[in-house]
Amino acid sequence: MNVAANAYQFKIRPTTMGGGGGAYTNYTIPTKMAKDDNGSYTLGTIATNSIQIKGTSTVNTAWVATCTSDDTGRTSISYTGW
């Protein structure tokens, strides 16, 4: 959820301030947010109006949570391997 919030902040930030200017394209996960004690986080599908962030558990790599953030920053989460 934190990475999705960071991605949304990037999207709404003007390009002149290092943001996406209304698009998720060109977003990258900050190094400090790419891994923590719970798992590692990577980008899935990125479009102008939506982005997917995949979190893989450190306990069991078959456990993957996919967080999708839409154009308004609203998120939904789906789980696989649980």
mmCIF file of the N, C-alpha and C atoms, coordinates in Angstrom:
data_MODEL
# 
_entry.id   MODEL 
# 
loop_
_atom_site.group_PDB 
_atom_site.id 
_atom_site.type_symbol 
_atom_site.label_atom_id 
_atom_site.label_alt_id 
_atom_site.label_comp_id 
_atom_site.label_asym_id 
_atom_site.label_entity_id 
_atom_site.label_seq_id 
_atom_site.pdbx_PDB_ins_code 
_atom_site.Cartn_x 
_atom_site.Cartn_y 
_atom_site.Cartn_z 
_atom_site.occupancy 
_atom_site.B_iso_or_equiv 
_atom_site.pdbx_formal_charge 
_atom_site.auth_seq_id 
_atom_site.auth_comp_id 
_atom_site.auth_asym_id 
_atom_site.auth_atom_id 
_atom_site.pdbx_PDB_model_num 
ATOM 1   N N  . MET A 1 1  ? 0.823  -1.184  0.000   1.00 0.00 ? 1  MET A N  1 
ATOM 2   C CA . MET A 1 1  ? 0.000  0.000   0.000   1.00 0.00 ? 1  MET A CA 1 
ATOM 3   C C  . MET A 1 1  ? 0.877  1.261   0.000   1.00 0.00 ? 1  MET A C  1 
ATOM 4   N N  . ASN A 1 2  ? 2.009  1.220   0.719   1.00 0.00 ? 2  ASN A N  1 
ATOM 5   C CA . ASN A 1 2  ? 2.891  2.390   0.745   1.00 0.00 ? 2  ASN A CA 1 
ATOM 6   C C  . ASN A 1 2  ? 3.479  2.674   -0.625  1.00 0.00 ? 2  ASN A C  1 
ATOM 7   N N  . VAL A 1 3  ? 3.855  1.619   -1.344  1.00 0.00 ? 3  VAL A N  1 
ATOM 8   C CA . VAL A 1 3  ? 4.408  1.813   -2.683  1.00 0.00 ? 3  VAL A CA 1 
ATOM 9   C C  . VAL A 1 3  ? 3.324  2.361   -3.609  1.00 0.00 ? 3  VAL A C  1 
ATOM 10  N N  . ALA A 1 4  ? 2.093  1.874   -3.483  1.00 0.00 ? 4  ALA A N  1 
ATOM 11  C CA . ALA A 1 4  ? 0.990  2.380   -4.306  1.00 0.00 ? 4  ALA A CA 1 
ATOM 12  C C  . ALA A 1 4  ? 0.736  3.855   -4.017  1.00 0.00 ? 4  ALA A C  1 
ATOM 13  N N  . ALA A 1 5  ? 0.796  4.243   -2.750  1.00 0.00 ? 5  ALA A N  1 
ATOM 14  C CA . ALA A 1 5  ? 0.615  5.653   -2.389  1.00 0.00 ? 5  ALA A CA 1 
ATOM 15  C C  . ALA A 1 5  ? 1.745  6.505   -2.965  1.00 0.00 ? 5  ALA A C  1 
ATOM 16  N N  . ASN A 1 6  ? 2.968  5.978   -2.932  1.00 0.00 ? 6  ASN A N  1 
ATOM 17  C CA . ASN A 1 6  ? 4.105  6.691   -3.499  1.00 0.00 ? 6  ASN A CA 1 
ATOM 18  C C  . ASN A 1 6  ? 3.937  6.848   -5.013  1.00 0.00 ? 6  ASN A C  1 
ATOM 19  N N  . ALA A 1 7  ? 3.449  5.809   -5.666  1.00 0.00 ? 7  ALA A N  1 
ATOM 20  C CA . ALA A 1 7  ? 3.222  5.860   -7.117  1.00 0.00 ? 7  ALA A CA 1 
ATOM 21  C C  . ALA A 1 7  ? 2.163  6.909   -7.456  1.00 0.00 ? 7  ALA A C  1 
ATOM 22  N N  . TYR A 1 8  ? 1.110  6.970   -6.652  1.00 0.00 ? 8  TYR A N  1 
ATOM 23  C CA . TYR A 1 8  ? 0.058  7.958   -6.905  1.00 0.00 ? 8  TYR A CA 1 
ATOM 24  C C  . TYR A 1 8  ? 0.599  9.377   -6.715  1.00 0.00 ? 8  TYR A C  1 
ATOM 25  N N  . GLN A 1 9  ? 1.416  9.578   -5.698  1.00 0.00 ? 9  GLN A N  1 
ATOM 26  C CA . GLN A 1 9  ? 2.027  10.897  -5.490  1.00 0.00 ? 9  GLN A CA 1 
ATOM 27  C C  . GLN A 1 9  ? 2.889  11.277  -6.693  1.00 0.00 ? 9  GLN A C  1 
ATOM 28  N N  . PHE A 1 10 ? 3.613  10.301  -7.249  1.00 0.00 ? 10 PHE A N  1 
ATOM 29  C CA . PHE A 1 10 ? 4.394  10.542  -8.467  1.00 0.00 ? 10 PHE A CA 1 
ATOM 30  C C  . PHE A 1 10 ? 3.472  10.959  -9.609  1.00 0.00 ? 10 PHE A C  1 
ATOM 31  N N  . LYS A 1 11 ? 2.359  10.233  -9.768  1.00 0.00 ? 11 LYS A N  1 
ATOM 32  C CA . LYS A 1 11 ? 1.424  10.490  -10.868 1.00 0.00 ? 11 LYS A CA 1 
ATOM 33  C C  . LYS A 1 11 ? 0.878  11.913  -10.822 1.00 0.00 ? 11 LYS A C  1 
ATOM 34  N N  . ILE A 1 12 ? 0.491  12.377  -9.648  1.00 0.00 ? 12 ILE A N  1 
ATOM 35  C CA . ILE A 1 12 ? -0.163 13.691  -9.568  1.00 0.00 ? 12 ILE A CA 1 
ATOM 36  C C  . ILE A 1 12 ? 0.835  14.855  -9.495  1.00 0.00 ? 12 ILE A C  1 
ATOM 37  N N  . ARG A 1 13 ? 2.117  14.539  -9.285  1.00 0.00 ? 13 ARG A N  1 
ATOM 38  C CA . ARG A 1 13 ? 3.136  15.595  -9.226  1.00 0.00 ? 13 ARG A CA 1 
ATOM 39  C C  . ARG A 1 13 ? 3.459  16.061  -10.648 1.00 0.00 ? 13 ARG A C  1 
ATOM 40  N N  . PRO A 1 14 ? 3.564  17.377  -10.872 1.00 0.00 ? 14 PRO A N  1 
ATOM 41  C CA . PRO A 1 14 ? 3.911  17.887  -12.209 1.00 0.00 ? 14 PRO A CA 1 
ATOM 42  C C  . PRO A 1 14 ? 5.289  17.376  -12.665 1.00 0.00 ? 14 PRO A C  1 
ATOM 43  N N  . THR A 1 15 ? 5.443  17.231  -13.959 1.00 0.00 ? 15 THR A N  1 
ATOM 44  C CA . THR A 1 15 ? 6.728  16.768  -14.490 1.00 0.00 ? 15 THR A CA 1 
ATOM 45  C C  . THR A 1 15 ? 7.848  17.748  -14.161 1.00 0.00 ? 15 THR A C  1 
ATOM 46  N N  . THR A 1 16 ? 7.528  19.029  -14.047 1.00 0.00 ? 16 THR A N  1 
ATOM 47  C CA . THR A 1 16 ? 8.550  20.022  -13.705 1.00 0.00 ? 16 THR A CA 1 
ATOM 48  C C  . THR A 1 16 ? 9.089  19.826  -12.290 1.00 0.00 ? 16 THR A C  1 
ATOM 49  N N  . MET A 1 17 ? 8.360  19.043  -11.486 1.00 0.00 ? 17 MET A N  1 
ATOM 50  C CA . MET A 1 17 ? 8.798  18.760  -10.117 1.00 0.00 ? 17 MET A CA 1 
ATOM 51  C C  . MET A 1 17 ? 9.233  17.297  -9.964  1.00 0.00 ? 17 MET A C  1 
ATOM 52  N N  . GLY A 1 18 ? 9.493  16.630  -11.097 1.00 0.00 ? 18 GLY A N  1 
ATOM 53  C CA . GLY A 1 18 ? 9.964  15.246  -11.068 1.00 0.00 ? 18 GLY A CA 1 
ATOM 54  C C  . GLY A 1 18 ? 8.879  14.202  -11.001 1.00 0.00 ? 18 GLY A C  1 
ATOM 55  N N  . GLY A 1 19 ? 7.645  14.592  -11.273 1.00 0.00 ? 19 GLY A N  1 
ATOM 56  C CA . GLY A 1 19 ? 6.534  13.657  -11.231 1.00 0.00 ? 19 GLY A CA 1 
ATOM 57  C C  . GLY A 1 19 ? 6.117  13.158  -12.595 1.00 0.00 ? 19 GLY A C  1 
ATOM 58  N N  . GLY A 1 20 ? 4.990  12.492  -12.614 1.00 0.00 ? 20 GLY A N  1 
ATOM 59  C CA . GLY A 1 20 ? 4.485  11.898  -13.850 1.00 0.00 ? 20 GLY A CA 1 
ATOM 60  C C  . GLY A 1 20 ? 3.558  12.800  -14.635 1.00 0.00 ? 20 GLY A C  1 
ATOM 61  N N  . GLY A 1 21 ? 3.179  13.949  -14.081 1.00 0.00 ? 21 GLY A N  1 
ATOM 62  C CA . GLY A 1 21 ? 2.312  14.866  -14.807 1.00 0.00 ? 21 GLY A CA 1 
ATOM 63  C C  . GLY A 1 21 ? 0.983  14.262  -15.209 1.00 0.00 ? 21 GLY A C  1 
ATOM 64  N N  . GLY A 1 22 ? 0.405  13.437  -14.332 1.00 0.00 ? 22 GLY A N  1 
ATOM 65  C CA . GLY A 1 22 ? -0.898 12.836  -14.612 1.00 0.00 ? 22 GLY A CA 1 
ATOM 66  C C  . GLY A 1 22 ? -0.826 11.412  -15.125 1.00 0.00 ? 22 GLY A C  1 
ATOM 67  N N  . ALA A 1 23 ? 0.376  10.824  -15.181 1.00 0.00 ? 23 ALA A N  1 
ATOM 68  C CA . ALA A 1 23 ? 0.533  9.455   -15.686 1.00 0.00 ? 23 ALA A CA 1 
ATOM 69  C C  . ALA A 1 23 ? 1.451  8.654   -14.766 1.00 0.00 ? 23 ALA A C  1 
ATOM 70  N N  . TYR A 1 24 ? 1.185  7.355   -14.676 1.00 0.00 ? 24 TYR A N  1 
ATOM 71  C CA . TYR A 1 24 ? 2.043  6.458   -13.901 1.00 0.00 ? 24 TYR A CA 1 
ATOM 72  C C  . TYR A 1 24 ? 3.289  6.047   -14.684 1.00 0.00 ? 24 TYR A C  1 
ATOM 73  N N  . THR A 1 25 ? 3.267  6.211   -15.998 1.00 0.00 ? 25 THR A N  1 
ATOM 74  C CA . THR A 1 25 ? 4.410  5.801   -16.807 1.00 0.00 ? 25 THR A CA 1 
ATOM 75  C C  . THR A 1 25 ? 5.676  6.491   -16.305 1.00 0.00 ? 25 THR A C  1 
ATOM 76  N N  . ASN A 1 26 ? 6.771  5.817   -16.374 1.00 0.00 ? 26 ASN A N  1 
ATOM 77  C CA . ASN A 1 26 ? 8.094  6.259   -15.899 1.00 0.00 ? 26 ASN A CA 1 
ATOM 78  C C  . ASN A 1 26 ? 8.250  6.179   -14.383 1.00 0.00 ? 26 ASN A C  1 
ATOM 79  N N  . TYR A 1 27 ? 7.263  5.660   -13.669 1.00 0.00 ? 27 TYR A N  1 
ATOM 80  C CA . TYR A 1 27 ? 7.412  5.481   -12.219 1.00 0.00 ? 27 TYR A CA 1 
ATOM 81  C C  . TYR A 1 27 ? 8.354  4.314   -11.951 1.00 0.00 ? 27 TYR A C  1 
ATOM 82  N N  . THR A 1 28 ? 9.213  4.484   -10.976 1.00 0.00 ? 28 THR A N  1 
ATOM 83  C CA . THR A 1 28 ? 10.059 3.396   -10.492 1.00 0.00 ? 28 THR A CA 1 
ATOM 84  C C  . THR A 1 28 ? 9.938  3.350   -8.969  1.00 0.00 ? 28 THR A C  1 
ATOM 85  N N  . ILE A 1 29 ? 10.004 2.168   -8.420  1.00 0.00 ? 29 ILE A N  1 
ATOM 86  C CA . ILE A 1 29 ? 9.926  2.013   -6.970  1.00 0.00 ? 29 ILE A CA 1 
ATOM 87  C C  . ILE A 1 29 ? 11.234 2.522   -6.363  1.00 0.00 ? 29 ILE A C  1 
ATOM 88  N N  . PRO A 1 30 ? 11.156 3.426   -5.396  1.00 0.00 ? 30 PRO A N  1 
ATOM 89  C CA . PRO A 1 30 ? 12.378 3.890   -4.738  1.00 0.00 ? 30 PRO A CA 1 
ATOM 90  C C  . PRO A 1 30 ? 13.123 2.715   -4.099  1.00 0.00 ? 30 PRO A C  1 
ATOM 91  N N  . THR A 1 31 ? 14.422 2.733   -4.169  1.00 0.00 ? 31 THR A N  1 
ATOM 92  C CA . THR A 1 31 ? 15.251 1.641   -3.653  1.00 0.00 ? 31 THR A CA 1 
ATOM 93  C C  . THR A 1 31 ? 14.897 1.281   -2.216  1.00 0.00 ? 31 THR A C  1 
ATOM 94  N N  . LYS A 1 32 ? 14.673 2.271   -1.387  1.00 0.00 ? 32 LYS A N  1 
ATOM 95  C CA . LYS A 1 32 ? 14.358 2.014   0.025   1.00 0.00 ? 32 LYS A CA 1 
ATOM 96  C C  . LYS A 1 32 ? 13.010 1.335   0.219   1.00 0.00 ? 32 LYS A C  1 
ATOM 97  N N  . MET A 1 33 ? 12.152 1.388   -0.784  1.00 0.00 ? 33 MET A N  1 
ATOM 98  C CA . MET A 1 33 ? 10.821 0.780   -0.671  1.00 0.00 ? 33 MET A CA 1 
ATOM 99  C C  . MET A 1 33 ? 10.734 -0.560  -1.400  1.00 0.00 ? 33 MET A C  1 
ATOM 100 N N  . ALA A 1 34 ? 11.775 -0.958  -2.102  1.00 0.00 ? 34 ALA A N  1 
ATOM 101 C CA . ALA A 1 34 ? 11.731 -2.164  -2.928  1.00 0.00 ? 34 ALA A CA 1 
ATOM 102 C C  . ALA A 1 34 ? 11.785 -3.459  -2.123  1.00 0.00 ? 34 ALA A C  1 
ATOM 103 N N  . LYS A 1 35 ? 12.211 -3.376  -0.858  1.00 0.00 ? 35 LYS A N  1 
ATOM 104 C CA . LYS A 1 35 ? 12.323 -4.578  -0.032  1.00 0.00 ? 35 LYS A CA 1 
ATOM 105 C C  . LYS A 1 35 ? 12.231 -4.185  1.434   1.00 0.00 ? 35 LYS A C  1 
ATOM 106 N N  . ASP A 1 36 ? 11.552 -5.046  2.211   1.00 0.00 ? 36 ASP A N  1 
ATOM 107 C CA . ASP A 1 36 ? 11.511 -4.861  3.656   1.00 0.00 ? 36 ASP A CA 1 
ATOM 108 C C  . ASP A 1 36 ? 11.453 -6.242  4.306   1.00 0.00 ? 36 ASP A C  1 
ATOM 109 N N  . ASP A 1 37 ? 11.202 -6.295  5.598   1.00 0.00 ? 37 ASP A N  1 
ATOM 110 C CA . ASP A 1 37 ? 11.177 -7.573  6.310   1.00 0.00 ? 37 ASP A CA 1 
ATOM 111 C C  . ASP A 1 37 ? 10.056 -8.498  5.833   1.00 0.00 ? 37 ASP A C  1 
ATOM 112 N N  . ASN A 1 38 ? 9.007  -7.931  5.263   1.00 0.00 ? 38 ASN A N  1 
ATOM 113 C CA . ASN A 1 38 ? 7.865  -8.732  4.818   1.00 0.00 ? 38 ASN A CA 1 
ATOM 114 C C  . ASN A 1 38 ? 8.021  -9.311  3.425   1.00 0.00 ? 38 ASN A C  1 
ATOM 115 N N  . GLY A 1 39 ? 8.756  -8.620  2.553   1.00 0.00 ? 39 GLY A N  1 
ATOM 116 C CA . GLY A 1 39 ? 8.894  -9.111  1.190   1.00 0.00 ? 39 GLY A CA 1 
ATOM 117 C C  . GLY A 1 39 ? 9.599  -8.138  0.277   1.00 0.00 ? 39 GLY A C  1 
ATOM 118 N N  . SER A 1 40 ? 9.526  -8.442  -1.010  1.00 0.00 ? 40 SER A N  1 
ATOM 119 C CA . SER A 1 40 ? 10.111 -7.569  -2.032  1.00 0.00 ? 40 SER A CA 1 
ATOM 120 C C  . SER A 1 40 ? 8.995  -7.120  -2.968  1.00 0.00 ? 40 SER A C  1 
ATOM 121 N N  . TYR A 1 41 ? 9.177  -5.944  -3.553  1.00 0.00 ? 41 TYR A N  1 
ATOM 122 C CA . TYR A 1 41 ? 8.116  -5.313  -4.337  1.00 0.00 ? 41 TYR A CA 1 
ATOM 123 C C  . TYR A 1 41 ? 8.629  -4.960  -5.721  1.00 0.00 ? 41 TYR A C  1 
ATOM 124 N N  . THR A 1 42 ? 7.844  -5.318  -6.725  1.00 0.00 ? 42 THR A N  1 
ATOM 125 C CA . THR A 1 42 ? 8.198  -5.044  -8.112  1.00 0.00 ? 42 THR A CA 1 
ATOM 126 C C  . THR A 1 42 ? 6.990  -4.466  -8.828  1.00 0.00 ? 42 THR A C  1 
ATOM 127 N N  . LEU A 1 43 ? 7.243  -3.877  -9.974  1.00 0.00 ? 43 LEU A N  1 
ATOM 128 C CA . LEU A 1 43 ? 6.158  -3.323  -10.776 1.00 0.00 ? 43 LEU A CA 1 
ATOM 129 C C  . LEU A 1 43 ? 5.614  -4.367  -11.729 1.00 0.00 ? 43 LEU A C  1 
ATOM 130 N N  . GLY A 1 44 ? 4.300  -4.360  -11.867 1.00 0.00 ? 44 GLY A N  1 
ATOM 131 C CA . GLY A 1 44 ? 3.636  -5.197  -12.857 1.00 0.00 ? 44 GLY A CA 1 
ATOM 132 C C  . GLY A 1 44 ? 3.297  -4.317  -14.045 1.00 0.00 ? 44 GLY A C  1 
ATOM 133 N N  . THR A 1 45 ? 2.068  -4.370  -14.487 1.00 0.00 ? 45 THR A N  1 
ATOM 134 C CA . THR A 1 45 ? 1.606  -3.578  -15.614 1.00 0.00 ? 45 THR A CA 1 
ATOM 135 C C  . THR A 1 45 ? 1.528  -2.103  -15.249 1.00 0.00 ? 45 THR A C  1 
ATOM 136 N N  . ILE A 1 46 ? 2.099  -1.264  -16.106 1.00 0.00 ? 46 ILE A N  1 
ATOM 137 C CA . ILE A 1 46 ? 2.035  0.185   -15.898 1.00 0.00 ? 46 ILE A CA 1 
ATOM 138 C C  . ILE A 1 46 ? 1.355  0.803   -17.111 1.00 0.00 ? 46 ILE A C  1 
ATOM 139 N N  . ALA A 1 47 ? 0.318  1.596   -16.861 1.00 0.00 ? 47 ALA A N  1 
ATOM 140 C CA . ALA A 1 47 ? -0.380 2.329   -17.911 1.00 0.00 ? 47 ALA A CA 1 
ATOM 141 C C  . ALA A 1 47 ? -0.497 3.785   -17.470 1.00 0.00 ? 47 ALA A C  1 
ATOM 142 N N  . THR A 1 48 ? -0.993 4.614   -18.333 1.00 0.00 ? 48 THR A N  1 
ATOM 143 C CA . THR A 1 48 ? -1.167 6.019   -17.981 1.00 0.00 ? 48 THR A CA 1 
ATOM 144 C C  . THR A 1 48 ? -2.065 6.170   -16.765 1.00 0.00 ? 48 THR A C  1 
ATOM 145 N N  . ASN A 1 49 ? -3.139 5.370   -16.709 1.00 0.00 ? 49 ASN A N  1 
ATOM 146 C CA . ASN A 1 49 ? -4.132 5.559   -15.654 1.00 0.00 ? 49 ASN A CA 1 
ATOM 147 C C  . ASN A 1 49 ? -4.201 4.441   -14.619 1.00 0.00 ? 49 ASN A C  1 
ATOM 148 N N  . SER A 1 50 ? -3.263 3.509   -14.622 1.00 0.00 ? 50 SER A N  1 
ATOM 149 C CA . SER A 1 50 ? -3.236 2.466   -13.601 1.00 0.00 ? 50 SER A CA 1 
ATOM 150 C C  . SER A 1 50 ? -1.835 1.868   -13.483 1.00 0.00 ? 50 SER A C  1 
ATOM 151 N N  . ILE A 1 51 ? -1.597 1.278   -12.311 1.00 0.00 ? 51 ILE A N  1 
ATOM 152 C CA . ILE A 1 51 ? -0.301 0.655   -12.060 1.00 0.00 ? 51 ILE A CA 1 
ATOM 153 C C  . ILE A 1 51 ? -0.506 -0.550  -11.156 1.00 0.00 ? 51 ILE A C  1 
ATOM 154 N N  . GLN A 1 52 ? 0.299  -1.594  -11.366 1.00 0.00 ? 52 GLN A N  1 
ATOM 155 C CA . GLN A 1 52 ? 0.258  -2.778  -10.516 1.00 0.00 ? 52 GLN A CA 1 
ATOM 156 C C  . GLN A 1 52 ? 1.588  -2.905  -9.781  1.00 0.00 ? 52 GLN A C  1 
ATOM 157 N N  . ILE A 1 53 ? 1.513  -3.166  -8.500  1.00 0.00 ? 53 ILE A N  1 
ATOM 158 C CA . ILE A 1 53 ? 2.690  -3.423  -7.688  1.00 0.00 ? 53 ILE A CA 1 
ATOM 159 C C  . ILE A 1 53 ? 2.539  -4.823  -7.121  1.00 0.00 ? 53 ILE A C  1 
ATOM 160 N N  . LYS A 1 54 ? 3.559  -5.653  -7.310  1.00 0.00 ? 54 LYS A N  1 
ATOM 161 C CA . LYS A 1 54 ? 3.511  -7.028  -6.826  1.00 0.00 ? 54 LYS A CA 1 
ATOM 162 C C  . LYS A 1 54 ? 4.437  -7.175  -5.630  1.00 0.00 ? 54 LYS A C  1 
ATOM 163 N N  . GLY A 1 55 ? 3.897  -7.692  -4.548  1.00 0.00 ? 55 GLY A N  1 
ATOM 164 C CA . GLY A 1 55 ? 4.670  -7.964  -3.343  1.00 0.00 ? 55 GLY A CA 1 
ATOM 165 C C  . GLY A 1 55 ? 4.826  -9.454  -3.164  1.00 0.00 ? 55 GLY A C  1 
ATOM 166 N N  . THR A 1 56 ? 6.062  -9.917  -3.066  1.00 0.00 ? 56 THR A N  1 
ATOM 167 C CA . THR A 1 56 ? 6.354  -11.335 -2.881  1.00 0.00 ? 56 THR A CA 1 
ATOM 168 C C  . THR A 1 56 ? 6.863  -11.552 -1.461  1.00 0.00 ? 56 THR A C  1 
ATOM 169 N N  . SER A 1 57 ? 6.248  -12.470 -0.749  1.00 0.00 ? 57 SER A N  1 
ATOM 170 C CA . SER A 1 57 ? 6.567  -12.729 0.652   1.00 0.00 ? 57 SER A CA 1 
ATOM 171 C C  . SER A 1 57 ? 7.976  -13.279 0.830   1.00 0.00 ? 57 SER A C  1 
ATOM 172 N N  . THR A 1 58 ? 8.622  -12.891 1.926   1.00 0.00 ? 58 THR A N  1 
ATOM 173 C CA . THR A 1 58 ? 9.926  -13.461 2.259   1.00 0.00 ? 58 THR A CA 1 
ATOM 174 C C  . THR A 1 58 ? 9.768  -14.836 2.904   1.00 0.00 ? 58 THR A C  1 
ATOM 175 N N  . VAL A 1 59 ? 8.598  -15.117 3.481   1.00 0.00 ? 59 VAL A N  1 
ATOM 176 C CA . VAL A 1 59 ? 8.338  -16.399 4.138   1.00 0.00 ? 59 VAL A CA 1 
ATOM 177 C C  . VAL A 1 59 ? 8.151  -17.506 3.104   1.00 0.00 ? 59 VAL A C  1 
ATOM 178 N N  . ASN A 1 60 ? 7.385  -17.209 2.053   1.00 0.00 ? 60 ASN A N  1 
ATOM 179 C CA . ASN A 1 60 ? 7.088  -18.181 1.008   1.00 0.00 ? 60 ASN A CA 1 
ATOM 180 C C  . ASN A 1 60 ? 6.961  -17.412 -0.302  1.00 0.00 ? 60 ASN A C  1 
ATOM 181 N N  . THR A 1 61 ? 7.861  -17.626 -1.223  1.00 0.00 ? 61 THR A N  1 
ATOM 182 C CA . THR A 1 61 ? 7.858  -16.856 -2.473  1.00 0.00 ? 61 THR A CA 1 
ATOM 183 C C  . THR A 1 61 ? 6.655  -17.167 -3.368  1.00 0.00 ? 61 THR A C  1 
ATOM 184 N N  . ALA A 1 62 ? 5.882  -18.188 -3.039  1.00 0.00 ? 62 ALA A N  1 
ATOM 185 C CA . ALA A 1 62 ? 4.652  -18.479 -3.792  1.00 0.00 ? 62 ALA A CA 1 
ATOM 186 C C  . ALA A 1 62 ? 3.530  -17.530 -3.380  1.00 0.00 ? 62 ALA A C  1 
ATOM 187 N N  . TRP A 1 63 ? 3.692  -16.846 -2.260  1.00 0.00 ? 63 TRP A N  1 
ATOM 188 C CA . TRP A 1 63 ? 2.682  -15.903 -1.795  1.00 0.00 ? 63 TRP A CA 1 
ATOM 189 C C  . TRP A 1 63 ? 2.936  -14.549 -2.433  1.00 0.00 ? 63 TRP A C  1 
ATOM 190 N N  . VAL A 1 64 ? 2.022  -14.132 -3.295  1.00 0.00 ? 64 VAL A N  1 
ATOM 191 C CA . VAL A 1 64 ? 2.159  -12.858 -4.000  1.00 0.00 ? 64 VAL A CA 1 
ATOM 192 C C  . VAL A 1 64 ? 0.879  -12.046 -3.836  1.00 0.00 ? 64 VAL A C  1 
ATOM 193 N N  . ALA A 1 65 ? 1.047  -10.801 -3.446  1.00 0.00 ? 65 ALA A N  1 
ATOM 194 C CA . ALA A 1 65 ? -0.077 -9.873  -3.363  1.00 0.00 ? 65 ALA A CA 1 
ATOM 195 C C  . ALA A 1 65 ? 0.110  -8.848  -4.475  1.00 0.00 ? 65 ALA A C  1 
ATOM 196 N N  . THR A 1 66 ? -0.930 -8.615  -5.249  1.00 0.00 ? 66 THR A N  1 
ATOM 197 C CA . THR A 1 66 ? -0.869 -7.638  -6.330  1.00 0.00 ? 66 THR A CA 1 
ATOM 198 C C  . THR A 1 66 ? -1.799 -6.487  -5.988  1.00 0.00 ? 66 THR A C  1 
ATOM 199 N N  . CYS A 1 67 ? -1.225 -5.308  -5.877  1.00 0.00 ? 67 CYS A N  1 
ATOM 200 C CA . CYS A 1 67 ? -1.974 -4.092  -5.553  1.00 0.00 ? 67 CYS A CA 1 
ATOM 201 C C  . CYS A 1 67 ? -2.094 -3.272  -6.843  1.00 0.00 ? 67 CYS A C  1 
ATOM 202 N N  . THR A 1 68 ? -3.317 -2.969  -7.220  1.00 0.00 ? 68 THR A N  1 
ATOM 203 C CA . THR A 1 68 ? -3.568 -2.160  -8.413  1.00 0.00 ? 68 THR A CA 1 
ATOM 204 C C  . THR A 1 68 ? -4.118 -0.811  -7.970  1.00 0.00 ? 68 THR A C  1 
ATOM 205 N N  . SER A 1 69 ? -3.512 0.248   -8.460  1.00 0.00 ? 69 SER A N  1 
ATOM 206 C CA . SER A 1 69 ? -3.953 1.606   -8.155  1.00 0.00 ? 69 SER A CA 1 
ATOM 207 C C  . SER A 1 69 ? -4.494 2.230   -9.434  1.00 0.00 ? 69 SER A C  1 
ATOM 208 N N  . ASP A 1 70 ? -5.690 2.824   -9.354  1.00 0.00 ? 70 ASP A N  1 
ATOM 209 C CA . ASP A 1 70 ? -6.308 3.399   -10.548 1.00 0.00 ? 70 ASP A CA 1 
ATOM 210 C C  . ASP A 1 70 ? -5.990 4.884   -10.693 1.00 0.00 ? 70 ASP A C  1 
ATOM 211 N N  . ASP A 1 71 ? -6.680 5.525   -11.598 1.00 0.00 ? 71 ASP A N  1 
ATOM 212 C CA . ASP A 1 71 ? -6.450 6.930   -11.941 1.00 0.00 ? 71 ASP A CA 1 
ATOM 213 C C  . ASP A 1 71 ? -6.676 7.889   -10.774 1.00 0.00 ? 71 ASP A C  1 
ATOM 214 N N  . THR A 1 72 ? -7.514 7.478   -9.815  1.00 0.00 ? 72 THR A N  1 
ATOM 215 C CA . THR A 1 72 ? -7.817 8.340   -8.666  1.00 0.00 ? 72 THR A CA 1 
ATOM 216 C C  . THR A 1 72 ? -7.015 7.969   -7.419  1.00 0.00 ? 72 THR A C  1 
ATOM 217 N N  . GLY A 1 73 ? -6.153 6.953   -7.532  1.00 0.00 ? 73 GLY A N  1 
ATOM 218 C CA . GLY A 1 73 ? -5.380 6.496   -6.393  1.00 0.00 ? 73 GLY A CA 1 
ATOM 219 C C  . GLY A 1 73 ? -6.061 5.394   -5.601  1.00 0.00 ? 73 GLY A C  1 
ATOM 220 N N  . ARG A 1 74 ? -7.258 5.007   -6.007  1.00 0.00 ? 74 ARG A N  1 
ATOM 221 C CA . ARG A 1 74 ? -7.984 3.925   -5.333  1.00 0.00 ? 74 ARG A CA 1 
ATOM 222 C C  . ARG A 1 74 ? -7.269 2.606   -5.604  1.00 0.00 ? 74 ARG A C  1 
ATOM 223 N N  . THR A 1 75 ? -7.120 1.798   -4.555  1.00 0.00 ? 75 THR A N  1 
ATOM 224 C CA . THR A 1 75 ? -6.380 0.548   -4.699  1.00 0.00 ? 75 THR A CA 1 
ATOM 225 C C  . THR A 1 75 ? -7.270 -0.667  -4.481  1.00 0.00 ? 75 THR A C  1 
ATOM 226 N N  . SER A 1 76 ? -6.865 -1.757  -5.102  1.00 0.00 ? 76 SER A N  1 
ATOM 227 C CA . SER A 1 76 ? -7.483 -3.060  -4.862  1.00 0.00 ? 76 SER A CA 1 
ATOM 228 C C  . SER A 1 76 ? -6.340 -4.071  -4.772  1.00 0.00 ? 76 SER A C  1 
ATOM 229 N N  . ILE A 1 77 ? -6.539 -5.107  -3.974  1.00 0.00 ? 77 ILE A N  1 
ATOM 230 C CA . ILE A 1 77 ? -5.493 -6.098  -3.770  1.00 0.00 ? 77 ILE A CA 1 
ATOM 231 C C  . ILE A 1 77 ? -6.032 -7.479  -4.069  1.00 0.00 ? 77 ILE A C  1 
ATOM 232 N N  . SER A 1 78 ? -5.220 -8.264  -4.764  1.00 0.00 ? 78 SER A N  1 
ATOM 233 C CA . SER A 1 78 ? -5.549 -9.666  -5.001  1.00 0.00 ? 78 SER A CA 1 
ATOM 234 C C  . SER A 1 78 ? -4.368 -10.518 -4.531  1.00 0.00 ? 78 SER A C  1 
ATOM 235 N N  . TYR A 1 79 ? -4.666 -11.736 -4.114  1.00 0.00 ? 79 TYR A N  1 
ATOM 236 C CA . TYR A 1 79 ? -3.641 -12.631 -3.564  1.00 0.00 ? 79 TYR A CA 1 
ATOM 237 C C  . TYR A 1 79 ? -3.578 -13.907 -4.368  1.00 0.00 ? 79 TYR A C  1 
ATOM 238 N N  . THR A 1 80 ? -2.368 -14.430 -4.546  1.00 0.00 ? 80 THR A N  1 
ATOM 239 C CA . THR A 1 80 ? -2.192 -15.731 -5.190  1.00 0.00 ? 80 THR A CA 1 
ATOM 240 C C  . THR A 1 80 ? -1.230 -16.560 -4.344  1.00 0.00 ? 80 THR A C  1 
ATOM 241 N N  . GLY A 1 81 ? -1.447 -17.858 -4.336  1.00 0.00 ? 81 GLY A N  1 
ATOM 242 C CA . GLY A 1 81 ? -0.570 -18.771 -3.630  1.00 0.00 ? 81 GLY A CA 1 
ATOM 243 C C  . GLY A 1 81 ? -0.814 -18.869 -2.145  1.00 0.00 ? 81 GLY A C  1 
ATOM 244 N N  . TRP A 1 82 ? -1.845 -18.243 -1.617  1.00 0.00 ? 82 TRP A N  1 
ATOM 245 C CA . TRP A 1 82 ? -2.088 -18.254 -0.170  1.00 0.00 ? 82 TRP A CA 1 
ATOM 246 C C  . TRP A 1 82 ? -2.940 -19.420 0.215   1.00 0.00 ? 82 TRP A C  1 
# 
